[in-house]
Amino acid sequence: MSENEVLVGKKPLMSYVLAVITQLSEAKGDVVIKARGRSISSAVDIVQIVKNKFAKDAKIGEVKLGTQEVEAKEGGKINVSTIEISIRK
Amino acid sequence: MSENEVLVGKKPLMSYVLAVITQLSEAKGDVVIKARGRSISSAVDIVQIVKNKFAKDAKIGEVKLGTQEVEAKEGGKINVSTIEISIRK
């Protein structure tokens, strides 16, 4: 798998938008935008901004939803939702 | 279209989980979970809780992403991201 990934965290939206656009122009296959928890909404925002404003010919491919078990700060484990959105030119 | 919908807003997650489970048991076709903006993360949480805890045989179908124009409180229009997740038994 030579997959291009952008993992969405707490930086400003536009830095991820820029990363996706850069990878779209360089990538041979899909660019996959990944996020979990509260960042899922931001991942969808990023994909929509890329598609509506910068790469109007880009196509949204598969959207995968999942659950990940992570260590809680207080100890123990909690479940966190995940999303993976594929986009290609 | 006799589609069953659950629109995710600001109620506690479990009230939407319950609504989805009820509709899944009554519906003939898909149940569609819709959300916009910050509620998108909650929609994914709801689908994952339904699938992992209550309806393990449920299948996630199409996941549609989109953008909606809404009136801003301050006047003018803003773009809000949307998600629609189909789930069926």
N, CA and C atoms of all chains as a GROMACS GRO file, in nm:
protein
  534
    1MET      N    1   0.084  -0.121   0.000
    1MET     CA    2   0.000   0.000   0.000
    1MET      C    3   0.087   0.125   0.000
    2SER      N    4   0.077   0.203  -0.104
    2SER     CA    5   0.148   0.331  -0.105
    2SER      C    6   0.043   0.441  -0.094
    3GLU      N    7  -0.027   0.434   0.017
    3GLU     CA    8  -0.143   0.520   0.037
    3GLU      C    9  -0.097   0.653   0.095
    4ASN      N   10  -0.156   0.760   0.050
    4ASN     CA   11  -0.128   0.892   0.105
    4ASN      C   12  -0.231   0.923   0.212
    5GLU      N   13  -0.182   0.959   0.329
    5GLU     CA   14  -0.272   0.983   0.440
    5GLU      C   15  -0.259   1.123   0.496
    6VAL      N   16  -0.370   1.177   0.541
    6VAL     CA   17  -0.368   1.299   0.621
    6VAL      C   18  -0.445   1.269   0.749
    7LEU      N   19  -0.378   1.278   0.863
    7LEU     CA   20  -0.442   1.250   0.991
    7LEU      C   21  -0.485   1.383   1.054
    8VAL      N   22  -0.616   1.399   1.074
    8VAL     CA   23  -0.670   1.527   1.122
    8VAL      C   24  -0.661   1.535   1.274
    9GLY      N   25  -0.599   1.642   1.322
    9GLY     CA   26  -0.586   1.666   1.466
    9GLY      C   27  -0.635   1.805   1.501
   10LYS      N   28  -0.557   1.878   1.579
   10LYS     CA   29  -0.606   2.005   1.634
   10LYS      C   30  -0.550   2.129   1.567
   11LYS      N   31  -0.478   2.113   1.455
   11LYS     CA   32  -0.429   2.232   1.384
   11LYS      C   33  -0.547   2.301   1.314
   12PRO      N   34  -0.525   2.425   1.265
   12PRO     CA   35  -0.634   2.492   1.192
   12PRO      C   36  -0.672   2.412   1.068
   13LEU      N   37  -0.802   2.414   1.035
   13LEU     CA   38  -0.855   2.339   0.920
   13LEU      C   39  -0.772   2.358   0.795
   14MET      N   40  -0.734   2.484   0.767
   14MET     CA   41  -0.670   2.512   0.638
   14MET      C   42  -0.535   2.444   0.623
   15SER      N   43  -0.467   2.410   0.734
   15SER     CA   44  -0.340   2.340   0.718
   15SER      C   45  -0.363   2.198   0.668
   16TYR      N   46  -0.476   2.137   0.707
   16TYR     CA   47  -0.509   2.004   0.654
   16TYR      C   48  -0.558   2.013   0.510
   17VAL      N   49  -0.636   2.119   0.483
   17VAL     CA   50  -0.683   2.140   0.345
   17VAL      C   51  -0.562   2.148   0.251
   18LEU      N   52  -0.462   2.226   0.293
   18LEU     CA   53  -0.341   2.242   0.213
   18LEU      C   54  -0.268   2.109   0.196
   19ALA      N   55  -0.259   2.031   0.305
   19ALA     CA   56  -0.192   1.900   0.298
   19ALA      C   57  -0.263   1.808   0.199
   20VAL      N   58  -0.398   1.809   0.202
   20VAL     CA   59  -0.475   1.723   0.111
   20VAL      C   60  -0.453   1.766  -0.034
   21ILE      N   61  -0.459   1.896  -0.059
   21ILE     CA   62  -0.442   1.947  -0.196
   21ILE      C   63  -0.303   1.912  -0.249
   22THR      N   64  -0.201   1.929  -0.164
   22THR     CA   65  -0.064   1.895  -0.203
   22THR      C   66  -0.053   1.747  -0.238
   23GLN      N   67  -0.108   1.662  -0.152
   23GLN     CA   68  -0.099   1.518  -0.176
   23GLN      C   69  -0.181   1.477  -0.298
   24LEU      N   70  -0.295   1.541  -0.318
   24LEU     CA   71  -0.377   1.510  -0.437
   24LEU      C   72  -0.300   1.537  -0.565
   25SER      N   73  -0.222   1.645  -0.564
   25SER     CA   74  -0.152   1.681  -0.688
   25SER      C   75  -0.030   1.592  -0.709
   26GLU      N   76   0.021   1.530  -0.601
   26GLU     CA   77   0.140   1.445  -0.613
   26GLU      C   78   0.106   1.296  -0.616
   27ALA      N   79  -0.005   1.260  -0.552
   27ALA     CA   80  -0.036   1.118  -0.531
   27ALA      C   81  -0.075   1.051  -0.661
   28LYS      N   82  -0.046   0.921  -0.668
   28LYS     CA   83  -0.092   0.844  -0.783
   28LYS      C   84  -0.231   0.788  -0.758
   29GLY      N   85  -0.258   0.748  -0.636
   29GLY     CA   86  -0.389   0.689  -0.605
   29GLY      C   87  -0.473   0.780  -0.519
   30ASP      N   88  -0.539   0.720  -0.423
   30ASP     CA   89  -0.626   0.794  -0.332
   30ASP      C   90  -0.546   0.867  -0.224
   31VAL      N   91  -0.601   0.976  -0.177
   31VAL     CA   92  -0.555   1.036  -0.053
   31VAL      C   93  -0.661   1.002   0.052
   32VAL      N   94  -0.617   0.952   0.168
   32VAL     CA   95  -0.710   0.911   0.271
   32VAL      C   96  -0.702   1.007   0.389
   33ILE      N   97  -0.816   1.070   0.421
   33ILE     CA   98  -0.823   1.162   0.535
   33ILE      C   99  -0.879   1.084   0.654
   34LYS      N  100  -0.798   1.077   0.761
   34LYS     CA  101  -0.837   0.999   0.878
   34LYS      C  102  -0.859   1.089   0.998
   35ALA      N  103  -0.958   1.055   1.079
   35ALA     CA  104  -0.982   1.131   1.202
   35ALA      C  105  -1.052   1.043   1.302
   36ARG      N  106  -1.046   1.082   1.429
   36ARG     CA  107  -1.122   1.011   1.530
   36ARG      C  108  -1.180   1.107   1.632
   37GLY      N  109  -1.286   1.060   1.700
   37GLY     CA  110  -1.350   1.141   1.804
   37GLY      C  111  -1.407   1.270   1.748
   38ARG      N  112  -1.389   1.378   1.822
   38ARG     CA  113  -1.446   1.509   1.783
   38ARG      C  114  -1.388   1.562   1.653
   39SER      N  115  -1.272   1.510   1.610
   39SER     CA  116  -1.211   1.558   1.485
   39SER      C  117  -1.282   1.506   1.360
   40ILE      N  118  -1.376   1.413   1.380
   40ILE     CA  119  -1.448   1.357   1.264
   40ILE      C  120  -1.522   1.468   1.188
   41SER      N  121  -1.587   1.559   1.261
   41SER     CA  122  -1.657   1.670   1.195
   41SER      C  123  -1.560   1.755   1.114
   42SER      N  124  -1.441   1.778   1.169
   42SER     CA  125  -1.341   1.857   1.096
   42SER      C  126  -1.296   1.786   0.969
   43ALA      N  127  -1.282   1.652   0.976
   43ALA     CA  128  -1.240   1.577   0.857
   43ALA      C  129  -1.341   1.597   0.743
   44VAL      N  130  -1.471   1.595   0.778
   44VAL     CA  131  -1.574   1.615   0.675
   44VAL      C  132  -1.567   1.759   0.622
   45ASP      N  133  -1.547   1.857   0.712
   45ASP     CA  134  -1.530   1.996   0.669
   45ASP      C  135  -1.414   2.008   0.569
   46ILE      N  136  -1.301   1.945   0.602
   46ILE     CA  137  -1.181   1.954   0.518
   46ILE      C  138  -1.208   1.898   0.378
   47VAL      N  139  -1.272   1.781   0.375
   47VAL     CA  140  -1.304   1.718   0.245
   47VAL      C  141  -1.397   1.808   0.164
   48GLN      N  142  -1.495   1.868   0.231
   48GLN     CA  143  -1.591   1.954   0.159
   48GLN      C  144  -1.525   2.082   0.109
   49ILE      N  145  -1.434   2.140   0.189
   49ILE     CA  146  -1.363   2.260   0.144
   49ILE      C  147  -1.274   2.228   0.024
   50VAL      N  148  -1.203   2.114   0.031
   50VAL     CA  149  -1.117   2.073  -0.081
   50VAL      C  150  -1.201   2.058  -0.208
   51LYS      N  151  -1.314   1.991  -0.194
   51LYS     CA  152  -1.397   1.958  -0.310
   51LYS      C  153  -1.472   2.081  -0.366
   52ASN      N  154  -1.520   2.167  -0.276
   52ASN     CA  155  -1.601   2.281  -0.322
   52ASN      C  156  -1.518   2.401  -0.367
   53LYS      N  157  -1.398   2.416  -0.309
   53LYS     CA  158  -1.323   2.540  -0.334
   53LYS      C  159  -1.196   2.520  -0.415
   54PHE      N  160  -1.130   2.406  -0.400
   54PHE     CA  161  -0.996   2.394  -0.457
   54PHE      C  162  -0.982   2.287  -0.564
   55ALA      N  163  -1.049   2.175  -0.548
   55ALA     CA  164  -1.030   2.065  -0.643
   55ALA      C  165  -1.168   2.014  -0.683
   56LYS      N  166  -1.236   2.097  -0.765
   56LYS     CA  167  -1.377   2.069  -0.796
   56LYS      C  168  -1.396   1.939  -0.874
   57ASP      N  169  -1.287   1.893  -0.937
   57ASP     CA  170  -1.296   1.766  -1.010
   57ASP      C  171  -1.265   1.646  -0.921
   58ALA      N  172  -1.231   1.669  -0.795
   58ALA     CA  173  -1.199   1.558  -0.704
   58ALA      C  174  -1.325   1.477  -0.673
   59LYS      N  175  -1.305   1.346  -0.654
   59LYS     CA  176  -1.418   1.258  -0.624
   59LYS      C  177  -1.400   1.197  -0.486
   60ILE      N  178  -1.507   1.196  -0.409
   60ILE     CA  179  -1.504   1.128  -0.280
   60ILE      C  180  -1.530   0.981  -0.306
   61GLY      N  181  -1.439   0.896  -0.256
   61GLY     CA  182  -1.455   0.752  -0.272
   61GLY      C  183  -1.518   0.692  -0.149
   62GLU      N  184  -1.455   0.585  -0.101
   62GLU     CA  185  -1.512   0.512   0.012
   62GLU      C  186  -1.503   0.594   0.141
   63VAL      N  187  -1.608   0.585   0.222
   63VAL     CA  188  -1.607   0.645   0.356
   63VAL      C  189  -1.623   0.530   0.455
   64LYS      N  190  -1.516   0.504   0.533
   64LYS     CA  191  -1.520   0.393   0.629
   64LYS      C  192  -1.538   0.446   0.769
   65LEU      N  193  -1.630   0.386   0.844
   65LEU     CA  194  -1.649   0.420   0.984
   65LEU      C  195  -1.598   0.305   1.069
   66GLY      N  196  -1.546   0.336   1.187
   66GLY     CA  197  -1.497   0.230   1.274
   66GLY      C  198  -1.489   0.274   1.419
   67THR      N  199  -1.440   0.184   1.501
   67THR     CA  200  -1.421   0.212   1.643
   67THR      C  201  -1.279   0.170   1.682
   68GLN      N  202  -1.216   0.252   1.762
   68GLN     CA  203  -1.081   0.221   1.809
   68GLN      C  204  -1.082   0.225   1.961
   69GLU      N  205  -1.009   0.130   2.021
   69GLU     CA  206  -0.997   0.130   2.167
   69GLU      C  207  -0.872   0.208   2.204
   70VAL      N  208  -0.889   0.309   2.287
   70VAL     CA  209  -0.770   0.385   2.329
   70VAL      C  210  -0.761   0.388   2.481
   71GLU      N  211  -0.637   0.408   2.529
   71GLU     CA  212  -0.613   0.418   2.673
   71GLU      C  213  -0.670   0.552   2.723
   72ALA      N  214  -0.753   0.547   2.825
   72ALA     CA  215  -0.804   0.670   2.885
   72ALA      C  216  -0.696   0.730   2.975
   73LYS      N  217  -0.699   0.861   2.990
   73LYS     CA  218  -0.602   0.928   3.079
   73LYS      C  219  -0.614   0.875   3.222
   74GLU      N  220  -0.736   0.846   3.263
   74GLU     CA  221  -0.761   0.801   3.400
   74GLU      C  222  -0.731   0.651   3.415
   75GLY      N  223  -0.676   0.589   3.312
   75GLY     CA  224  -0.656   0.444   3.315
   75GLY      C  225  -0.777   0.376   3.254
   76GLY      N  226  -0.764   0.251   3.218
   76GLY     CA  227  -0.873   0.180   3.153
   76GLY      C  228  -0.879   0.215   3.005
   77LYS      N  229  -0.979   0.162   2.938
   77LYS     CA  230  -0.988   0.184   2.794
   77LYS      C  231  -1.123   0.243   2.756
   78ILE      N  232  -1.123   0.329   2.655
   78ILE     CA  233  -1.249   0.383   2.605
   78ILE      C  234  -1.255   0.361   2.454
   79ASN      N  235  -1.376   0.354   2.403
   79ASN     CA  236  -1.395   0.340   2.260
   79ASN      C  237  -1.409   0.477   2.194
   80VAL      N  238  -1.339   0.494   2.083
   80VAL     CA  239  -1.346   0.619   2.009
   80VAL      C  240  -1.384   0.586   1.865
   81SER      N  241  -1.477   0.663   1.809
   81SER     CA  242  -1.517   0.642   1.670
   81SER      C  243  -1.410   0.695   1.575
   82THR      N  244  -1.401   0.631   1.459
   82THR     CA  245  -1.304   0.674   1.358
   82THR      C  246  -1.372   0.690   1.221
   83ILE      N  247  -1.310   0.772   1.137
   83ILE     CA  248  -1.357   0.785   0.998
   83ILE      C  249  -1.235   0.786   0.906
   84GLU      N  250  -1.252   0.727   0.788
   84GLU     CA  251  -1.149   0.734   0.683
   84GLU      C  252  -1.221   0.770   0.554
   85ILE      N  253  -1.184   0.884   0.498
   85ILE     CA  254  -1.249   0.931   0.375
   85ILE      C  255  -1.147   0.930   0.262
   86SER      N  256  -1.176   0.855   0.156
   86SER     CA  257  -1.087   0.852   0.040
   86SER      C  258  -1.128   0.959  -0.060
   87ILE      N  259  -1.031   1.027  -0.115
   87ILE     CA  260  -1.058   1.129  -0.216
   87ILE      C  261  -0.954   1.114  -0.326
   88ARG      N  262  -0.997   1.136  -0.449
   88ARG     CA  263  -0.901   1.126  -0.560
   88ARG      C  264  -0.935   1.230  -0.665
   89LYS      N  265  -0.836   1.261  -0.747
   89LYS     CA  266  -0.858   1.356  -0.857
   89LYS      C  267  -0.918   1.288  -0.977
   90MET      N  268  -4.019   0.751  -0.161
   90MET     CA  269  -3.923   0.707  -0.061
   90MET      C  270  -3.991   0.693   0.075
   91SER      N  271  -3.990   0.574   0.129
   91SER     CA  272  -4.042   0.556   0.264
   91SER      C  273  -3.923   0.531   0.356
   92GLU      N  274  -3.838   0.631   0.359
   92GLU     CA  275  -3.712   0.619   0.429
   92GLU      C  276  -3.731   0.653   0.576
   93ASN      N  277  -3.668   0.577   0.662
   93ASN     CA  278  -3.669   0.607   0.805
   93ASN      C  279  -3.547   0.690   0.839
   94GLU      N  280  -3.572   0.804   0.901
   94GLU     CA  281  -3.462   0.895   0.931
   94GLU      C  282  -3.448   0.923   1.079
   95VAL      N  283  -3.326   0.943   1.123
   95VAL     CA  284  -3.301   0.995   1.257
   95VAL      C  285  -3.209   1.115   1.238
   96LEU      N  286  -3.257   1.233   1.278
   96LEU     CA  287  -3.178   1.355   1.266
   96LEU      C  288  -3.109   1.382   1.399
   97VAL      N  289  -2.975   1.383   1.397
   97VAL     CA  290  -2.899   1.396   1.521
   97VAL      C  291  -2.883   1.543   1.559
   98GLY      N  292  -2.923   1.576   1.682
   98GLY     CA  293  -2.909   1.713   1.733
   98GLY      C  294  -2.839   1.711   1.867
   99LYS      N  295  -2.894   1.782   1.963
   99LYS     CA  296  -2.821   1.803   2.089
   99LYS      C  297  -2.870   1.720   2.207
  100LYS      N  298  -2.960   1.626   2.182
  100LYS     CA  299  -3.003   1.538   2.292
  100LYS      C  300  -2.889   1.441   2.330
  101PRO      N  301  -2.904   1.371   2.443
  101PRO     CA  302  -2.801   1.272   2.478
  101PRO      C  303  -2.792   1.163   2.370
  102LEU      N  304  -2.670   1.114   2.347
  102LEU     CA  305  -2.645   1.011   2.244
  102LEU      C  306  -2.744   0.895   2.252
  103MET      N  307  -2.769   0.847   2.376
  103MET     CA  308  -2.848   0.725   2.389
  103MET      C  309  -2.992   0.741   2.341
  104SER      N  310  -3.044   0.865   2.340
  104SER     CA  311  -3.180   0.880   2.290
  104SER      C  312  -3.184   0.857   2.138
  105TYR      N  313  -3.076   0.894   2.069
  105TYR     CA  314  -3.069   0.866   1.924
  105TYR      C  315  -3.041   0.718   1.899
  106VAL      N  316  -2.956   0.659   1.984
  106VAL     CA  317  -2.929   0.515   1.972
  106VAL      C  318  -3.061   0.438   1.982
  107LEU      N  319  -3.142   0.474   2.080
  107LEU     CA  320  -3.272   0.409   2.101
  107LEU      C  321  -3.363   0.429   1.979
  108ALA      N  322  -3.363   0.552   1.926
  108ALA     CA  323  -3.446   0.581   1.808
  108ALA      C  324  -3.404   0.495   1.689
  109VAL      N  325  -3.273   0.479   1.671
  109VAL     CA  326  -3.223   0.400   1.558
  109VAL      C  327  -3.261   0.252   1.576
  110ILE      N  328  -3.242   0.201   1.699
  110ILE     CA  329  -3.274   0.060   1.724
  110ILE      C  330  -3.423   0.033   1.701
  111THR      N  331  -3.506   0.125   1.750
  111THR     CA  332  -3.651   0.112   1.730
  111THR      C  333  -3.685   0.110   1.582
  112GLN      N  334  -3.630   0.205   1.508
  112GLN     CA  335  -3.660   0.212   1.365
  112GLN      C  336  -3.604   0.091   1.290
  113LEU      N  337  -3.487   0.043   1.332
  113LEU     CA  338  -3.429  -0.074   1.266
  113LEU      C  339  -3.521  -0.195   1.280
  114SER      N  340  -3.584  -0.207   1.398
  114SER     CA  341  -3.668  -0.325   1.421
  114SER      C  342  -3.802  -0.314   1.350
  115GLU      N  343  -3.842  -0.190   1.318
  115GLU     CA  344  -3.971  -0.169   1.252
  115GLU      C  345  -3.958  -0.145   1.102
  116ALA      N  346  -3.845  -0.089   1.061
  116ALA     CA  347  -3.829  -0.044   0.922
  116ALA      C  348  -3.819  -0.161   0.826
  117LYS      N  349  -3.865  -0.138   0.704
  117LYS     CA  350  -3.848  -0.240   0.601
  117LYS      C  351  -3.715  -0.223   0.530
  118GLY      N  352  -3.674  -0.098   0.509
  118GLY     CA  353  -3.548  -0.076   0.438
  118GLY      C  354  -3.441  -0.019   0.529
  119ASP      N  355  -3.368   0.076   0.476
  119ASP     CA  356  -3.259   0.139   0.552
  119ASP      C  357  -3.312   0.239   0.654
  120VAL      N  358  -3.237   0.256   0.760
  120VAL     CA  359  -3.255   0.370   0.849
  120VAL      C  360  -3.140   0.466   0.819
  121VAL      N  361  -3.172   0.593   0.798
  121VAL     CA  362  -3.069   0.690   0.762
  121VAL      C  363  -3.047   0.786   0.879
  122ILE      N  364  -2.924   0.792   0.927
  122ILE     CA  365  -2.886   0.882   1.036
  122ILE      C  366  -2.824   1.006   0.973
  123LYS      N  367  -2.886   1.121   1.000
  123LYS     CA  368  -2.840   1.246   0.938
  123LYS      C  369  -2.788   1.342   1.044
  124ALA      N  370  -2.683   1.414   1.012
  124ALA     CA  371  -2.630   1.515   1.104
  124ALA      C  372  -2.558   1.622   1.025
  125ARG      N  373  -2.540   1.737   1.088
  125ARG     CA  374  -2.459   1.840   1.025
  125ARG      C  375  -2.372   1.912   1.129
  126GLY      N  376  -2.265   1.972   1.080
  126GLY     CA  377  -2.174   2.048   1.167
  126GLY      C  378  -2.112   1.959   1.273
  127ARG      N  379  -2.104   2.015   1.395
  127ARG     CA  380  -2.037   1.943   1.506
  127ARG      C  381  -2.108   1.813   1.542
  128SER      N  382  -2.235   1.796   1.503
  128SER     CA  383  -2.308   1.673   1.536
  128SER      C  384  -2.264   1.554   1.452
  129ILE      N  385  -2.180   1.578   1.350
  129ILE     CA  386  -2.135   1.469   1.263
  129ILE      C  387  -2.060   1.363   1.344
  130SER      N  388  -1.974   1.406   1.436
  130SER     CA  389  -1.901   1.311   1.520
  130SER      C  390  -1.998   1.226   1.602
  131SER      N  391  -2.103   1.291   1.655
  131SER     CA  392  -2.203   1.217   1.734
  131SER      C  393  -2.275   1.114   1.648
  132ALA      N  394  -2.306   1.148   1.523
  132ALA     CA  395  -2.374   1.055   1.433
  132ALA      C  396  -2.291   0.928   1.416
  133VAL      N  397  -2.159   0.945   1.400
  133VAL     CA  398  -2.071   0.828   1.385
  133VAL      C  399  -2.069   0.749   1.516
  134ASP      N  400  -2.061   0.819   1.630
  134ASP     CA  401  -2.067   0.750   1.761
  134ASP      C  402  -2.194   0.666   1.772
  135ILE      N  403  -2.307   0.725   1.735
  135ILE     CA  404  -2.438   0.657   1.746
  135ILE      C  405  -2.439   0.529   1.662
  136VAL      N  406  -2.393   0.541   1.538
  136VAL     CA  407  -2.389   0.425   1.449
  136VAL      C  408  -2.299   0.315   1.506
  137GLN      N  409  -2.184   0.355   1.562
  137GLN     CA  410  -2.091   0.256   1.618
  137GLN      C  411  -2.148   0.189   1.742
  138ILE      N  412  -2.217   0.267   1.826
  138ILE     CA  413  -2.279   0.208   1.947
  138ILE      C  414  -2.388   0.110   1.906
  139VAL      N  415  -2.472   0.149   1.810
  139VAL     CA  416  -2.578   0.060   1.763
  139VAL      C  417  -2.518  -0.070   1.712
  140LYS      N  418  -2.414  -0.058   1.630
  140LYS     CA  419  -2.355  -0.175   1.565
  140LYS      C  420  -2.275  -0.262   1.663
  141ASN      N  421  -2.202  -0.200   1.755
  141ASN     CA  422  -2.116  -0.278   1.845
  141ASN      C  423  -2.188  -0.334   1.966
  142LYS      N  424  -2.295  -0.266   2.011
  142LYS     CA  425  -2.356  -0.307   2.138
  142LYS      C  426  -2.496  -0.366   2.122
  143PHE      N  427  -2.573  -0.319   2.024
  143PHE     CA  428  -2.714  -0.354   2.023
  143PHE      C  429  -2.758  -0.436   1.902
  144ALA      N  430  -2.705  -0.406   1.787
  144ALA     CA  431  -2.752  -0.474   1.666
  144ALA      C  432  -2.629  -0.520   1.588
  145LYS      N  433  -2.565  -0.625   1.642
  145LYS     CA  434  -2.436  -0.667   1.586
  145LYS      C  435  -2.446  -0.720   1.444
  146ASP      N  436  -2.568  -0.756   1.404
  146ASP     CA  437  -2.586  -0.802   1.267
  146ASP      C  438  -2.618  -0.686   1.170
  147ALA      N  439  -2.628  -0.565   1.221
  147ALA     CA  440  -2.659  -0.450   1.135
  147ALA      C  441  -2.541  -0.419   1.042
  148LYS      N  442  -2.574  -0.374   0.922
  148LYS     CA  443  -2.471  -0.341   0.825
  148LYS      C  444  -2.475  -0.192   0.794
  149ILE      N  445  -2.357  -0.130   0.790
  149ILE     CA  446  -2.349   0.009   0.748
  149ILE      C  447  -2.347   0.012   0.597
  150GLY      N  448  -2.439   0.089   0.538
  150GLY     CA  449  -2.445   0.099   0.393
  150GLY      C  450  -2.372   0.224   0.346
  151GLU      N  451  -2.438   0.300   0.262
  151GLU     CA  452  -2.375   0.417   0.203
  151GLU      C  453  -2.353   0.526   0.308
  152VAL      N  454  -2.239   0.594   0.297
  152VAL     CA  455  -2.211   0.711   0.380
  152VAL      C  456  -2.195   0.829   0.285
  153LYS      N  457  -2.291   0.924   0.290
  153LYS     CA  458  -2.287   1.039   0.199
  153LYS      C  459  -2.240   1.163   0.273
  154LEU      N  460  -2.146   1.234   0.214
  154LEU     CA  461  -2.102   1.362   0.271
  154LEU      C  462  -2.153   1.475   0.183
  155GLY      N  463  -2.181   1.590   0.243
  155GLY     CA  464  -2.230   1.702   0.164
  155GLY      C  465  -2.209   1.834   0.233
  156THR      N  466  -2.257   1.939   0.168
  156THR     CA  467  -2.250   2.074   0.224
  156THR      C  468  -2.386   2.139   0.213
  157GLN      N  469  -2.427   2.207   0.319
  157GLN     CA  470  -2.555   2.276   0.318
  157GLN      C  471  -2.530   2.424   0.349
  158GLU      N  472  -2.604   2.511   0.280
  158GLU     CA  473  -2.593   2.653   0.309
  158GLU      C  474  -2.700   2.689   0.411
  159VAL      N  475  -2.658   2.747   0.522
  159VAL     CA  476  -2.758   2.788   0.622
  159VAL      C  477  -2.743   2.936   0.654
  160GLU      N  478  -2.854   2.994   0.702
  160GLU     CA  479  -2.853   3.135   0.742
  160GLU      C  480  -2.773   3.149   0.871
  161ALA      N  481  -2.678   3.238   0.873
  161ALA     CA  482  -2.602   3.264   0.996
  161ALA      C  483  -2.686   3.353   1.087
  162LYS      N  484  -2.664   3.340   1.217
  162LYS     CA  485  -2.736   3.425   1.313
  162LYS      C  486  -2.710   3.573   1.286
  163GLU      N  487  -2.587   3.603   1.248
  163GLU     CA  488  -2.547   3.743   1.225
  163GLU      C  489  -2.592   3.791   1.087
  164GLY      N  490  -2.670   3.712   1.015
  164GLY     CA  491  -2.706   3.745   0.878
  164GLY      C  492  -2.606   3.684   0.782
  165GLY      N  493  -2.641   3.678   0.655
  165GLY     CA  494  -2.552   3.615   0.558
  165GLY      C  495  -2.565   3.464   0.564
  166LYS      N  496  -2.485   3.398   0.484
  166LYS     CA  497  -2.496   3.252   0.477
  166LYS      C  498  -2.363   3.186   0.507
  167ILE      N  499  -2.369   3.070   0.572
  167ILE     CA  500  -2.247   2.994   0.596
  167ILE      C  501  -2.267   2.850   0.545
  168ASN      N  502  -2.157   2.787   0.511
  168ASN     CA  503  -2.162   2.648   0.467
  168ASN      C  504  -2.142   2.555   0.585
  169VAL      N  505  -2.226   2.454   0.593
  169VAL     CA  506  -2.214   2.355   0.700
  169VAL      C  507  -2.204   2.218   0.634
  170SER      N  508  -2.111   2.136   0.685
  170SER     CA  509  -2.096   2.000   0.632
  170SER      C  510  -2.209   1.910   0.683
  171THR      N  511  -2.243   1.811   0.602
  171THR     CA  512  -2.349   1.717   0.640
  171THR      C  513  -2.302   1.573   0.619
  172ILE      N  514  -2.366   1.482   0.692
  172ILE     CA  515  -2.339   1.340   0.672
  172ILE      C  516  -2.471   1.265   0.674
  173GLU      N  517  -2.482   1.161   0.594
  173GLU     CA  518  -2.596   1.070   0.597
  173GLU      C  519  -2.542   0.928   0.598
  174ILE      N  520  -2.573   0.855   0.703
  174ILE     CA  521  -2.522   0.718   0.717
  174ILE      C  522  -2.640   0.621   0.711
  175SER      N  523  -2.637   0.530   0.615
  175SER     CA  524  -2.743   0.429   0.604
  175SER      C  525  -2.704   0.306   0.683
  176ILE      N  526  -2.801   0.250   0.755
  176ILE     CA  527  -2.776   0.129   0.831
  176ILE      C  528  -2.897   0.037   0.812
  177ARG      N  529  -2.873  -0.092   0.805
  177ARG     CA  530  -2.984  -0.187   0.790
  177ARG      C  531  -2.955  -0.314   0.866
  178LYS      N  532  -3.060  -0.386   0.898
  178LYS     CA  533  -3.043  -0.514   0.967
  178LYS      C  534  -3.014  -0.623   0.868
   0.00000   0.00000   0.00000
